[in-house]
Amino acid sequence: MFVANIFHRLTTQRTRRGIPLCFFALLCAEQHAFADADASGFSPGGIRDFVAYWAAARLLFTGNNPYSPSEVLSLQRSVGMTEPTPLIMWNPPWTLSFVWPFGLLEFTTGQFVWLLMNVFLVMFSAQRLLQLYGRPDDKAGPAWILAFTFIPAVYALILGQITPIILFGLTMFLILVEEKKKWRGIALVLTLLAVKPHFVYIFWLAVVLWLWCRRDWRILIGTGIIGLIASALPLLFDPQIYSHYIEVHRSGDYLKPFDLPVPSLRNVLIAVFQLEGSLLAHLPTAVGAVWLLIYWRRHRDRWIWKERLPLLLLVSIVTSPYSWTFDQIVLLPAIIQSYVWLRGRVAGVMLGYLSFNAIYLAVRYIVPVDFWYFWMAPLFLAAYLWIRKRYGSGKAPAVSYSYCAN
C-alpha cells in the first residue's frame, strides 16, 4: 500500500511535469561523477562515446578521413580525451548522414545537444509505447519512470550512445505500421535503424519475411532509395569513405568491435571452450535465426508487430554476437508491455523493478567490466516469458493492420 501511494504521487500531473527535469539534473550529476571516477576508464571532463560520432562528422566536413585512427585521435585529444587509442565510429558511413549536424558544433555544445535530443527521444518513445500497449489516453508518468530507472537506458544516455535513436526508430516503426498508410515513413525509419543493425538482427530478418509475405514493394523500394541517398551523401565530402571504412576494419593496429569484451553468448563460448576463430562461436546467432523461421511460420497469418516485437528484440539481444548492456535500452517495449500486463499489481511490480535496477547499479561500481553481465539479457528473456505466460497470454491483442496478408 505504501509503495502504491508513492507511485500514485509520482504519476500525478504536477509531479509528472517535473520528472524530466529531475531526471536531467540527476543525469548531469551522474555524468560528472563518472567523469571524475578513477575506475570509470573515461577521460576527465565528461568525454564519452559521443566523441566518436562528433569526430567522424567533424573530419568529414573538413575534408579528412573520418575512419583514420591518427586523425580521429588527434581531434579527440584536442577536446580533452586522454586515452592512448582513438574512439573510432565503427558504424557504417551512412550513419554520418544522420549525425552530420553535430560535426558543425563545438564539442561541448554538441555533446549537450546530443544528450538533450536523446533524453527527448527516450521520453517520446516511452510515452508512445505505453499508449500502444496500454490505452491511448495513458499518461506519460509511469512510462518515464520505467524508462529513466532502467539502468541500461541510463548508461546509454550517460555514455552518449546512439542506441536511443534505435529505440526511437523501433517505436516509430510500430506507430507507422499501426497506421498502415505511412509507407514512406516506414522506409525512412528502416533506413535510420540501419545505422546500428547488428544487435536487432532478428528484427531485420522478420522485416524481410514480412515484406516478402505482404508483397509491399513500396516499402522495399522506398527503403532502398532512401538508403542509397543516405549512403551517397558522405561521398560528396569524401569519395573514398567506403574504402576507408573497409581499410580500418582490416587494419591490425587497433581492437575491432568483435575483439572487445562484450557480454554476448558468443564471447562466453569463446572464453569457456576456446572457440576463437571457430564458426561454433556463432552458434547462438544461428539458433536465433532458426528460431525466428519457426516463430514466423507459426504466427505469420496473424503477424501483429506490436505484439511480436518485444520477444524479437529479447531473442535478438540474447543471441547477437555483438551487443553491450547499454544496447538493452531497446528492450523498453518488452518492459512497458510487461508493465501493462501487471498493471493491477503495480506496487509489487514497481518495488521489484526499482530494487533490481538499484542493485544492478550498485554492482556496476564494483564490477565495471561489461562482459560479466552476459547473464542479464537471458534473465530479461526468461522474466518476460514467465510474465507473458502467467499474465499476458489470456489478453487478446488489439485490432491491428500489420497482418501478413493485405
C-alpha positions as CSV (number, residue, x, y, z in Angstrom):
1,M,0.0,0.0,0.0
2,F,2.9,2.4,0.9
3,V,4.6,1.7,-2.5
4,A,1.3,2.1,-4.3
5,N,0.7,5.5,-2.7
6,I,4.2,6.7,-3.6
7,F,3.8,5.5,-7.2
8,H,0.5,7.3,-7.4
9,R,2.0,10.5,-6.2
10,L,4.9,10.2,-8.7
11,T,2.4,9.9,-11.6
12,T,0.1,12.8,-10.7
13,Q,0.1,15.6,-13.2
14,R,2.0,18.1,-11.2
15,T,4.8,15.7,-10.3
16,R,4.9,14.2,-13.8
17,R,5.8,17.5,-15.2
18,G,8.9,17.6,-13.1
19,I,10.1,14.1,-13.8
20,P,12.1,15.0,-17.0
21,L,13.7,18.0,-15.2
22,C,14.6,16.0,-12.2
23,F,16.0,13.1,-14.3
24,F,18.0,15.5,-16.4
25,A,19.6,17.1,-13.4
26,L,20.4,13.6,-12.0
27,L,21.9,12.6,-15.3
28,C,24.1,15.6,-15.4
29,A,25.3,14.8,-11.9
30,E,25.9,11.2,-12.8
31,Q,27.9,12.3,-15.8
32,H,30.1,14.5,-13.6
33,A,30.5,11.6,-11.1
34,F,31.5,9.2,-13.9
35,A,33.9,11.8,-15.3
36,D,35.8,12.1,-12.0
37,A,35.7,8.4,-11.1
38,D,39.2,6.8,-11.4
39,A,37.7,3.4,-12.2
40,S,35.4,4.7,-14.9
41,G,38.0,4.4,-17.6
42,F,37.0,7.6,-19.2
43,S,38.8,10.9,-19.7
44,P,38.3,13.7,-17.3
45,G,35.8,16.3,-18.3
46,G,33.0,14.0,-19.4
47,I,34.4,12.7,-22.7
48,R,32.0,9.9,-23.8
49,D,31.1,7.8,-26.8
50,F,29.6,10.8,-28.4
51,V,33.1,12.0,-29.2
52,A,33.4,9.2,-31.8
53,Y,30.3,10.4,-33.7
54,W,31.4,14.1,-33.4
55,A,35.0,13.5,-34.5
56,A,33.8,11.5,-37.6
57,A,31.4,14.2,-38.6
58,R,33.9,16.9,-38.0
59,L,36.6,15.2,-40.0
60,L,34.1,14.6,-42.9
61,F,33.2,18.2,-43.1
62,T,36.9,19.4,-43.1
63,G,37.8,17.0,-45.9
64,N,39.6,14.5,-43.8
65,N,39.2,10.8,-43.3
66,P,36.5,10.0,-40.6
67,Y,38.0,6.5,-40.2
68,S,41.7,7.5,-39.9
69,P,42.8,6.4,-36.4
70,S,45.5,9.0,-36.3
71,E,43.3,11.9,-37.4
72,V,40.5,10.8,-35.1
73,L,42.8,10.5,-32.1
74,S,44.4,13.9,-32.8
75,L,40.9,15.6,-32.9
76,Q,39.6,13.8,-29.8
77,R,42.7,14.8,-27.8
78,S,42.1,18.4,-28.8
79,V,38.8,18.3,-26.8
80,G,40.3,16.6,-23.7
81,M,40.3,12.9,-24.3
82,T,43.3,11.2,-22.7
83,E,43.0,7.6,-23.9
84,P,46.0,6.3,-25.8
85,T,43.9,4.9,-28.6
86,P,41.2,6.6,-30.7
87,L,37.5,6.0,-30.2
88,I,36.5,5.2,-33.7
89,M,33.0,5.3,-35.0
90,W,32.6,1.7,-36.2
91,N,29.1,2.4,-37.6
92,P,28.8,2.3,-41.5
93,P,29.4,5.5,-43.4
94,W,25.7,6.2,-44.0
95,T,25.5,6.9,-40.2
96,L,27.2,10.2,-41.0
97,S,24.1,11.3,-42.9
98,F,22.2,11.3,-39.6
99,V,24.8,12.7,-37.2
100,W,26.4,15.3,-39.5
101,P,24.8,18.3,-37.9
102,F,26.7,17.6,-34.7
103,G,30.0,18.0,-36.5
104,L,29.2,21.6,-37.1
105,L,29.0,22.3,-33.4
106,E,31.8,22.7,-30.9
107,F,32.3,19.5,-28.9
108,T,30.9,20.7,-25.6
109,T,27.8,22.2,-27.2
110,G,27.3,19.2,-29.5
111,Q,27.5,16.8,-26.6
112,F,25.0,18.7,-24.6
113,V,22.6,19.0,-27.6
114,W,23.1,15.2,-28.2
115,L,22.1,14.5,-24.6
116,L,19.0,16.7,-24.8
117,M,18.0,15.0,-28.1
118,N,18.4,11.5,-26.7
119,V,16.5,12.3,-23.5
120,F,13.7,13.6,-25.6
121,L,13.7,10.5,-27.8
122,V,13.5,8.2,-24.8
123,M,10.7,10.3,-23.3
124,F,8.8,10.2,-26.6
125,S,9.4,6.5,-27.1
126,A,8.4,5.5,-23.6
127,Q,5.1,7.5,-23.7
128,R,4.1,6.3,-27.1
129,L,4.9,2.7,-26.2
130,L,2.7,2.9,-23.2
131,Q,-0.1,4.2,-25.3
132,L,0.4,1.5,-27.9
133,Y,0.5,-1.4,-25.3
134,G,-2.0,0.2,-22.9
135,R,-4.6,2.8,-23.7
136,P,-4.4,5.8,-25.9
137,D,-5.2,8.1,-23.0
138,D,-2.5,6.7,-20.7
139,K,-0.4,9.4,-19.1
140,A,3.3,9.6,-19.6
141,G,4.4,9.4,-15.9
142,P,4.6,5.6,-15.4
143,A,6.4,5.2,-18.8
144,W,9.0,7.9,-18.0
145,I,9.7,6.3,-14.6
146,L,10.1,2.9,-16.2
147,A,12.5,4.3,-18.8
148,F,14.6,6.6,-16.6
149,T,15.1,4.0,-13.9
150,F,16.1,1.3,-16.4
151,I,19.9,1.2,-15.9
152,P,20.8,0.2,-19.5
153,A,18.9,3.2,-20.7
154,V,20.6,5.5,-18.2
155,Y,24.0,4.2,-19.3
156,A,23.2,4.7,-22.9
157,L,22.4,8.4,-22.1
158,I,25.4,8.9,-19.9
159,L,27.8,7.4,-22.4
160,G,26.3,9.4,-25.3
161,Q,25.5,6.3,-27.2
162,I,23.4,6.2,-30.4
163,T,21.1,3.5,-29.2
164,P,18.3,5.9,-28.0
165,I,17.9,6.7,-31.7
166,I,17.4,3.0,-32.4
167,L,14.8,2.8,-29.7
168,F,13.1,5.8,-31.3
169,G,13.2,4.2,-34.7
170,L,11.6,1.0,-33.4
171,T,8.9,3.0,-31.7
172,M,8.2,4.9,-34.9
173,F,8.1,1.7,-36.9
174,L,5.3,0.4,-34.6
175,I,3.4,3.7,-34.8
176,L,3.6,3.8,-38.6
177,V,2.8,0.2,-39.1
178,E,-0.3,0.6,-37.0
179,E,-1.4,3.5,-39.3
180,K,-0.8,1.2,-42.3
181,K,-0.7,4.0,-45.0
182,K,2.6,5.6,-44.0
183,W,4.9,3.5,-46.2
184,R,7.3,6.4,-46.8
185,G,7.7,6.9,-43.1
186,I,8.4,3.2,-42.6
187,A,11.1,3.3,-45.3
188,L,12.7,6.3,-43.6
189,V,12.6,4.6,-40.2
190,L,14.1,1.4,-41.6
191,T,17.0,3.4,-43.1
192,L,17.5,5.1,-39.7
193,L,17.6,1.7,-38.0
194,A,20.3,0.6,-40.4
195,V,22.9,2.8,-38.6
196,K,23.3,0.0,-36.0
197,P,21.6,-3.2,-37.2
198,H,23.6,-6.0,-35.7
199,F,22.0,-6.2,-32.2
200,V,18.5,-6.2,-33.6
201,Y,19.3,-8.6,-36.4
202,I,16.2,-10.8,-35.8
203,F,14.0,-7.7,-36.3
204,W,15.6,-7.2,-39.7
205,L,15.1,-10.9,-40.6
206,A,11.4,-10.5,-39.6
207,V,11.0,-7.3,-41.6
208,V,12.4,-9.2,-44.7
209,L,9.9,-12.0,-44.2
210,W,7.1,-9.6,-43.5
211,L,7.7,-7.6,-46.7
212,W,8.0,-10.7,-48.8
213,C,4.8,-12.0,-47.4
214,R,2.9,-8.8,-47.9
215,R,4.4,-8.1,-51.3
216,D,4.5,-4.4,-50.3
217,W,7.3,-3.4,-52.7
218,R,6.7,0.3,-51.9
219,I,8.4,-0.1,-48.5
220,L,11.2,-2.1,-50.0
221,I,11.8,0.3,-52.9
222,G,11.4,3.3,-50.6
223,T,13.9,1.9,-48.1
224,G,16.3,1.2,-51.0
225,I,16.1,4.7,-52.4
226,I,16.4,6.5,-49.0
227,G,19.2,4.1,-48.1
228,L,21.1,4.9,-51.3
229,I,20.7,8.7,-50.7
230,A,22.0,8.3,-47.1
231,S,24.9,6.2,-48.4
232,A,25.7,8.7,-51.1
233,L,25.7,11.9,-49.1
234,P,29.1,11.2,-47.3
235,L,30.6,10.6,-50.7
236,L,30.1,14.3,-51.5
237,F,32.7,15.1,-48.9
238,D,35.0,12.0,-49.1
239,P,34.8,10.0,-52.3
240,Q,37.0,7.3,-50.7
241,I,34.9,6.9,-47.5
242,Y,33.8,3.3,-48.1
243,S,37.4,2.2,-48.9
244,H,38.5,4.0,-45.7
245,Y,35.8,2.1,-43.8
246,I,36.9,-1.2,-45.1
247,E,40.6,-0.4,-44.5
248,V,40.1,0.5,-40.8
249,H,38.3,-2.8,-40.3
250,R,41.1,-4.7,-42.0
251,S,43.8,-2.9,-40.0
252,G,45.5,-4.9,-37.3
253,D,46.7,-1.9,-35.2
254,Y,43.5,-1.5,-33.2
255,L,41.0,-3.6,-31.4
256,K,37.9,-4.2,-33.6
257,P,34.4,-4.5,-32.2
258,F,34.5,-8.3,-32.1
259,D,37.7,-8.1,-30.1
260,L,36.1,-6.2,-27.3
261,P,34.7,-7.9,-24.1
262,V,31.0,-7.5,-24.9
263,P,28.6,-9.5,-22.8
264,S,27.5,-11.9,-25.5
265,L,27.0,-15.6,-25.5
266,R,29.5,-15.7,-28.4
267,N,32.2,-14.4,-26.1
268,V,31.1,-16.8,-23.3
269,L,31.6,-19.7,-25.7
270,I,35.0,-18.4,-26.7
271,A,36.1,-17.9,-23.1
272,V,34.8,-21.3,-21.9
273,F,35.5,-23.5,-24.9
274,Q,38.4,-21.6,-26.5
275,L,36.5,-21.2,-29.8
276,E,38.3,-18.1,-31.0
277,G,38.0,-18.1,-34.8
278,S,35.6,-21.1,-34.9
279,L,32.2,-21.0,-36.5
280,L,30.8,-22.7,-33.4
281,A,31.2,-19.4,-31.6
282,H,28.4,-18.0,-33.7
283,L,26.1,-20.9,-32.7
284,P,23.8,-18.6,-30.6
285,T,23.2,-16.3,-33.6
286,A,22.4,-19.3,-35.9
287,V,20.0,-20.7,-33.3
288,G,18.3,-17.3,-33.1
289,A,17.8,-17.2,-36.9
290,V,16.4,-20.7,-36.9
291,W,14.1,-19.8,-34.0
292,L,12.7,-16.8,-36.0
293,L,11.9,-19.0,-39.0
294,I,9.9,-21.4,-36.8
295,Y,8.3,-18.5,-35.0
296,W,7.4,-16.7,-38.2
297,R,5.9,-19.9,-39.7
298,R,3.7,-20.3,-36.6
299,H,2.4,-16.7,-36.4
300,R,2.7,-15.2,-39.9
301,D,-1.1,-15.3,-40.6
302,R,-1.7,-13.0,-37.6
303,W,1.6,-11.1,-37.5
304,I,0.9,-8.1,-35.3
305,W,4.1,-6.1,-34.9
306,K,3.4,-4.5,-31.6
307,E,2.7,-8.0,-30.1
308,R,5.7,-9.7,-31.7
309,L,8.4,-7.0,-31.5
310,P,9.3,-7.3,-27.7
311,L,10.1,-11.0,-28.0
312,L,12.0,-10.5,-31.2
313,L,14.2,-7.8,-29.6
314,L,14.8,-10.0,-26.5
315,V,15.9,-13.0,-28.5
316,S,18.0,-10.8,-30.8
317,I,19.8,-9.2,-27.8
318,V,20.4,-12.6,-26.2
319,T,21.8,-14.2,-29.4
320,S,23.5,-11.2,-31.0
321,P,27.3,-11.7,-31.5
322,Y,27.9,-8.1,-30.5
323,S,25.9,-6.0,-28.1
324,W,26.7,-4.1,-25.0
325,T,24.5,-3.7,-21.9
326,F,23.5,-0.2,-22.9
327,D,22.1,-1.6,-26.2
328,Q,19.4,-3.2,-24.0
329,I,17.6,0.1,-24.0
330,V,15.8,-1.3,-27.0
331,L,14.1,-3.8,-24.5
332,L,11.9,-0.9,-23.3
333,P,9.0,-2.2,-25.4
334,A,9.1,-5.5,-23.5
335,I,9.3,-3.7,-20.2
336,I,6.4,-1.5,-20.9
337,Q,4.3,-4.4,-22.3
338,S,5.0,-6.4,-19.2
339,Y,4.1,-3.4,-17.0
340,V,0.7,-3.2,-18.8
341,W,0.1,-6.9,-18.2
342,L,1.0,-6.4,-14.5
343,R,-0.7,-3.0,-14.0
344,G,-3.1,-4.4,-11.4
345,R,-0.1,-5.4,-9.3
346,V,1.7,-2.1,-9.6
347,A,3.0,-1.8,-6.1
348,G,4.9,-5.1,-6.0
349,V,6.0,-4.8,-9.6
350,M,7.4,-1.3,-9.2
351,L,9.2,-2.2,-6.0
352,G,10.8,-5.3,-7.6
353,Y,11.7,-3.4,-10.8
354,L,13.3,-0.5,-8.9
355,S,15.1,-2.8,-6.5
356,F,16.6,-4.8,-9.3
357,N,17.9,-1.7,-11.1
358,A,19.2,-0.2,-7.9
359,I,21.1,-3.5,-7.1
360,Y,22.4,-3.6,-10.7
361,L,23.6,0.0,-10.5
362,A,25.5,-0.7,-7.2
363,V,27.1,-3.9,-8.7
364,R,28.3,-1.9,-11.7
365,Y,30.5,0.2,-9.4
366,I,32.1,-3.0,-8.1
367,V,32.3,-5.0,-11.3
368,P,32.6,-2.4,-14.2
369,V,33.6,-4.8,-17.0
370,D,30.6,-5.3,-19.3
371,F,31.5,-8.9,-20.1
372,W,30.4,-10.2,-16.7
373,Y,26.8,-9.1,-17.4
374,F,26.2,-11.7,-20.1
375,W,23.5,-13.1,-17.9
376,M,21.3,-10.0,-18.0
377,A,19.7,-10.4,-21.4
378,P,18.9,-14.1,-20.8
379,L,17.4,-13.1,-17.4
380,F,15.2,-10.5,-19.1
381,L,14.1,-13.0,-21.7
382,A,13.2,-15.6,-19.0
383,A,11.3,-13.0,-16.9
384,Y,9.4,-11.8,-20.0
385,L,8.3,-15.3,-21.0
386,W,7.2,-16.0,-17.4
387,I,5.2,-12.8,-17.2
388,R,3.6,-13.3,-20.6
389,K,2.6,-16.9,-19.8
390,R,1.1,-16.1,-16.4
391,Y,-0.4,-12.7,-17.0
392,G,-0.4,-11.8,-20.7
393,S,-1.4,-14.9,-22.7
394,G,-5.1,-14.5,-22.0
395,K,-5.3,-11.0,-23.2
396,A,-6.4,-10.6,-26.8
397,P,-4.3,-8.3,-28.9
398,A,-5.9,-5.0,-30.1
399,V,-7.0,-4.7,-33.7
400,S,-4.1,-4.0,-36.0
401,Y,-3.4,-3.6,-39.7
402,S,0.0,-5.3,-39.7
403,Y,-1.1,-8.8,-40.6
404,C,0.9,-10.6,-43.3
405,A,-1.9,-10.6,-45.8
406,N,-3.2,-7.3,-47.2
